[in-house]
Amino acid sequence: MAARRRASSRATATVTATDTDKSKSETPTKQEHADPPIAPPKSGLIFKLCLFFAIPYFYLLFYHYKIESELQRSILINAGLSLAGFFITQKMIPVASRYVLRRNLFGYDINKKGTPQGTIKVPESLGIVVGAVFLVLAILFQYFNFTADSNIAIVEKLGIAKNDFLGTVAEWLVEYNAALASICFMLLLGFVDDVLDVPWRVKLILPSFAALPLLMAYAGHTSIIIPKPLVPYVGLEILDLGWIYKLYMFLLAVFCTNSINIHAGLNGLEVGQTVVIASAILLHNIMQIGASLDPEYKQAHAFSIYLVQPLLATSLALFSYNWYPSSVFVGDTYTYFAGMTMAVVGILGHFRFNPQTGLLTGTNDGTLVNFFLRLFGKMSEGSLCAALLVFQAIACCLCFVLRLMRGAVLKDYMFAAKISELIAKSIARS
């Protein structure tokens, strides 16, 4: 989560006792309006981000690649639901903020300690709103994409046997709902952590339980394709890993649920990097759909889009409140739900804030945040967060470049192998 300090249990108890004593003389109306409303969303920033991403995304979807109209329709329906989820989430966050403040679920921004902003109660665990809206959208979308009526046009267009396609859809539907069960489980565990402040040793185990529904429902392949340059040395083109593949999936779930909280501590950093990664995933899926001729491969990448678009939309709504200066904290609820983070360990000692200059100073802690501060010097919280998000976007672009280079190398290797084969045949004939 963003760097914050929770109100201590003793202070909470004192506040509760004081409120109880004063309740006889104060009216409910005064208590209800004791805390000021949160700042309005930063809609201008969100509009710029949406415009920056939407132009290349829809260009690839409608113009650059020849994607089937039925598949475009499903993606657009999902995008429409996601857009509705954005506005619903943005409207619900102020309402939920009032409720969590009444229950003393708030924190103080330690990166603003010594300033007036450092004494403001910031509502926490607002990720519960994002998670709830996301789950509703994902469940509703099943009607548009996982029923026989909604898929009949795709079946006819792609030339797939109806029985085979419906069998494949049934498998996807099982995995889809198993994924939603894992997300819901993680959302619950994150909220429990925010309320009970679970020790980090326990946090390390929690993603293991949340990943069980998806692992148990997984019925896909457990094999990997050996890169062609390595085939002569391995002796196989396809290697079946068996249970090791599921162990890899299990460890991947644990890794992903710890990654973002390790790279955290600034207003908007956790949600911001989720937005960056989700955007890169969407672009990658569209590129794979457009470049492939395999119908099942296309549907598999579309399956990923159906989950990532609602995540991106609801996260942008939360980002409009969480960007610097943050008016809400996302909580472990959001970071668990996003499938990226779990533990908040040692945030209080990661960097120092100077209230006179308003700048952050790096320490010897080994996080990327402190590395940036030591490399570029003192920075404001907003500038540091923006620099880290730009760095993450560049890293995503680098992955795209490496993938394209790998594809080019493989094509050259296959071309050279074909030429060698033709030469060998011609020599044999002569």
N, C-alpha and C positions, 0 to 999 in steps of 0.2 A: 504494500500500500504506500501511499504518499507518506512522507515523513510526518509523524504525528505522535503526540503523547496522549494516551488515554487518561481520563479522569480516574484517580485512584478509587478503590472500593471504599476506603474510609471517608474520602470526600463525598462520594456518592451517597453513602449512608447519612452523612451529616446534612447534605442537601435534602435528602428524603425526609429526615426527621424535622428539619426546619420547615419544609413545605407542609408537613403534616400539622405542625403547630400553628402555622399561619393560615391553614385552610379554613379555619373557623371564621376568620375575620376577612379573608379575601374571597372574592367571587370567582367562579370558574372562568369568567370572561377574561379577567386580568391574568390568571395563570396561563390561559391559552395563548395570550399574546405577549408573554414574558420575553420570549426569544425573538429577535428580529428576523424577518424573512431572508432567505438566501438571495444572492445576487442573481440577476437575470442571465439567461444563457447567452453565450458568445456566438450568436447566430451568424455574424459576419465571417468569423473564422471558419465555421462549419461549411458555409456556402462556398468559400474559396477552396476548401479541401475537396468537397464534393465535385466541384467543377473541374479541378485538377485531375481527379481520378476518373470521372464519368466520361470525359472526352475520349481518351484512349480506349477505355473499356467498351463503350458502345460502338466505337469505330471498328474495333476488332470483331465485335459480335455481329454487326450488320453489314459492314462493307468489306473489310479486309479478307475475311474468310467466308466461304459459302456454307453456312450452317443451316441445317434443315429448319424450315419455318415452324414446325411443330416443337422442335427443341427450343427455338428462340421464344416461342409462346410460353413454354413452361418456365424458362428463365425470367421472362418479363412478369409473369404472374407472381413468381417468387419475389422479384424486385418490387412489385407493387405492394405486396404484403409487408415487405421489409420497410418500405417508405412509410406505410401506415404505422408500423411499429416504432419508427423513429419519432414521429409526432406524439404517439401515445406515451412513449418513454419520457420524452421531454416534458410532457404535461404532468406525469405522475411523480417525477423526482421531487419537485417542491412539496407536494402533498406528503410523500413518504418522509421527507426531511423533517417536517413538523412532528410526525409520529415518533421518529427515532430520537429526536431531541427531548420529547416528553418522557421517554424511557431512559434518559441520561446516556444514550448511546452516541457519544460525540468524542472528539479529540481536539487537541491544540496543535497548530502547525509549528513544529520546532524550528523550521527553517526561517521563521519570522519572529523568533523569540527576542524580546527586547523592543518590539515595535507594537503599535496598537493592534495590528492584524494578528499578532501572536497570542492575544488574549481572547480572541473570538472563538466561540464554540462552533466547531465545524461538524455537521452531522456525518455519521459514519455508516458503513455497510449499505450504501446506496446501490451496490451491485445486485442486491436482491430484486430491484425493479427491473434491471436489464435482463436478469436471468428469467424472471417470471414472464416478461413480454416475449422473450426469445422462445421459450418453451411453447407458449400459446401459438405463436406464428408457425413454428415447426410442426405442431400437431395439426393445425388447420390446413397446412399446405398438402398434407397427405391426401386430402380429398381431390385436389387438382392434379396429382401426379401419380398416385399409387392405387388408382381404381381402374377397372377394366374400361369404363367409358372414357376416362381421360387419356388412356393410352392407346385406344384403337387406331387413332390417326397415325401415331408414331409407328405402330406395328405395320400398317399398310405402306407407309412411306418408306421405311427402312427395309421392307421385304423380309421381316423376321417371322418365323412360324409363330402363330398366336400362342400355342401351348408352351413352346419354349420361352417365349417372352414373358408370359404370365408366371411361369416358374421362376424366371430370373427376378421379376418384380417382387414375387413373394420372398425370395431370399434377401433382396435389398430392403424390403419392408421390415423384416425381422432385424436386420442389422441397423436400420434407421431408428427403430424404436429402442433397440438396445443402446444405441448411442445417446438417445434422449434420456434413457434411464440413467446412464452413467453421468450425463450432464446434470440431471436433477439431483442425483446423489451427491455430486461434487458441490452443487449449489447449497444443499442442506448442510454439508460438512463445513463449508466456508462460513455460513451464517452462525453455526454452532461455535466455530472458532472465534468469530468476532464477539459473540456474547460471553463465552466462557474463557476466552484467552487460553487456548489449549497449548500445552508445552510443545516445544519444537520437536522433541523426540517422538511425540505422538503424531505431529503433523506429517512427519516423514512417511508414516504408514498409511495415512488416510487415502492418498491417491490409489494405493493398491486395492483397497476395497471398492472405490468408485469405478475402477477399470474392469472389475469382474463381470458385470453384465455384458459388456462389449466383447470381452475375451471368450466368454462362454457361448455367445451367439455367433461368433465368427466362423463362417463356413467356407471361406475363400481358400486360395492356394497358400501353400507354405514354402514355395520354391522361389529362387532368385535366378535371374539371367546372368550368366558369367559374361563379362565384357569380351568381345571377340579377340582382342589381342592376347587375352589370358587363356583362351580356350586350349591352345596347344600345350600349355603347361599344366592346366587343371585336368584336361581330358574329358570335360563335360561342357555342354552348352547351357544346360539347366540343372541346378543343384537343389534338391529338396532338403530343406533344413528341418522339417518336422516340428517337434516341440520346441526346438531352439528358436524358430521363427516367432512362436507365441511368447516365448521368454523375451525376445527382442521387443515385441509390442508392449509387453508389460513394463519393461524398463523404460521404453520410450514415453509411456504415460507418466511414469514417475518423474522422468527428466523434464517433460514439458510443464508439469504442474509445479516445478520448482524454479523454472528459468526466469520468469518475469519479476518475481519478488526479489530475486538476487540483484536484478538490474532495476532498482527502484529507489524511492526516497525523494522524488521531486514531484511537484504538482503536474499532473497530466502525463507522466512518463509511462506508467503501467498501461493506461488506456491508449495512449498515443502509439506505443509500439505494437499493441494489438491491432490498431487500425492500419499501421504500416504493413504488418505481416499478412493481415486478412486481405488487403488490397493486392499484395504480390501474389497470394494464392489464387485470387480470382482471375488475375491476368494470366497466370500460368495455366489455369484450367481452360480458359477460352482458347489460348494458343494450342493446347493439346487437342481440344475438340476440333478446331479448324484444320489441324494438320493430319488428323487420323481418318482412316476409312473404315475402321472397325466399329460397328454399332454399339457393341457392349462396352468398348473402351470409351466411347463418347458418353454413354449413359453413366459410366462410373465417375467421370469427371463432372458431369452435370450433377450427380449425387452430391459431390463435394460443394458445388456452387450453391445448392439448395440449403446447405447448412451455414456457409460462410457469409452469404448476403445478409441474412437476418442478424448475424453476429456483428457485422460491420455497421449496419444501420443503427442498431441499439447502442453499440459502443460509441458511435458518433454523437448520439444524444447525450450520453453520459459525459463524453469528452467536452461538450459545450459548457458543462458546469465544473468539470474537473481541471480544465486548463488553467494555467497560472494567470491571476491568483485564484486558487481553488476555493469554491464555495461549498463543495461536498467532498468527502473521502469515499473512495470506491470500496474499501474494506477487503478482507480476505474472501468475502462472498463473491466479489467480481473476479478476483484473480483465480480462485478455484474454478469458478464457472467457466472462465475463458480457457481453462485447461492448460494454463501456462505457469501458474505460480502456486506456492503453498506457504512457505515459512517467511515470516518477517523476523530476521535475526540480526541484531546489532545495528539497527538503523541509527540509534541515538549516538553511536560513536563513529559514524562513517565520515562526516565532514562537519566543519564548523561554520556558523553563520555570524557575520559581523553586523550588528544592528546599526552601527554608525555609517558604514559604507553600503549596506544592503547587498553585499557580495558573499558568495560561498568560497571557502578556502579548502583545498584538498588536504587529506591526511595520508598516512602511510598504509591505509587500508587497501586491499588488493582488488577493489571493484572497478568496473569500467568508469563509473561516475567520478571516482577520485583520480583515476588515470587521466581523464579529460581535464580535471582541475589542475593537476600537476603539470600537464603538457601545455595547456593554453593559459594558465594563470587564473586569477580570481574572476568569477563570472556571476551574474545575477541568476536566480533560479530559472526564470523564464528563458534566458538565453542559453543556459546550460541544457535545459530540457529540449529546446529546439535543435541544438547542435547534436545531441544524442539521437534524436529521431531522424535527422538528416543522415547521420552516419548509418543508422539501421536501414534506411531506404537505399543508400548506396550499396550496402552489403547485399540487399535483395537483388539489386540490379546486377551486381557482380555474379551472383548465382545464375541469373539468366544468361549472362555472357559465357560463363563456364559451360553451361549446358549446351549452348549453341556451338561452342568450340569443340566440345566432346562429340556432338553430332557430326560436325564437319570432319573430325579425325576418323570417326568410324566409317563415314562414307568413303573417304580416301583409302582407308584400309581395305574396305570391301571392293573398291574399284581396282586397287592394285592386285588383290587376290584373284579377281576375275580375269585381269589381263594375264597374270602368271598362269592361270588355268588354261586360257586360250593358247598361250605360247607353248605350254607343255603338250597340249593336244595336237597342235600343228607339227611339232617336232616328232611326236609319236607317229603321225600319219606319214611323214616324209621318211 
